[in-house]
Amino acid sequence: MSVSVLIPAYNEAERIAATVQAALALPHVSEVVVIDDGSSDTTSAIAEQAGARVVRLENNSGKAAALMAGGREAQGKYLLLLDADLGSTAKEAAMRRPPVLSGEADMSIATFPVVPGRGGGAGIVVRTSRQGIFKATGQTMKAPLSGQRCLNRAAWEAGQPLASGFGVETALTIAVLRAGLKVLEVETRMDHRVTQNDWRGRLHRLRQLRDVWRALRSVG
């Protein structure tokens, strides 16, 4: 039942300690691996102080490269992928009957509660990902962009190599489903930073949309 937690992190000094501590307290977790994706702040030092094993990438290489680097180091039978900015809400990854550990699914995806009025996006990226996944597999996902996932090794290998940029989750879901493996979504009360509707937020969503389109094109 050993679970390796993989947390890709880039300049997350403010929240990484709380995320690591919550992850370490989860049932069946044998290690927490933080992949410092070329941070310029003290993310690595704080993560180590909180109890994580840190893998450092010299340059900022993106989420996919960070996760694959962490996956090569992980020793657990199962992998739990968590975002670095979850803070203490990472404890929500603990479920009474985790579907992957119980054999009900090969990959589980955590959904976040909907908070009306929070954030400024129009949902275009989510809809694009959802529609692309449905077209490729016939399955509709509520939270296609959620990065909070638990996988067995078969699902992890099915998704390799991971798509670059913000297309990671979309391509991974399609790859796992096309491999004939089972994916379940699980409701949680996790929380993290929400992209706002300022110019930085709009630029972020444009990058997301670009990467999701690239991922969908790459899987055919």
Summary of the structure (lengths in Angstrom):
residues: 220
radius of gyration: 16.2
end to end distance: 34.9
largest distance: 44.9
contacts: 742
relative contact order: 0.17
helix: 42%
strand: 18%
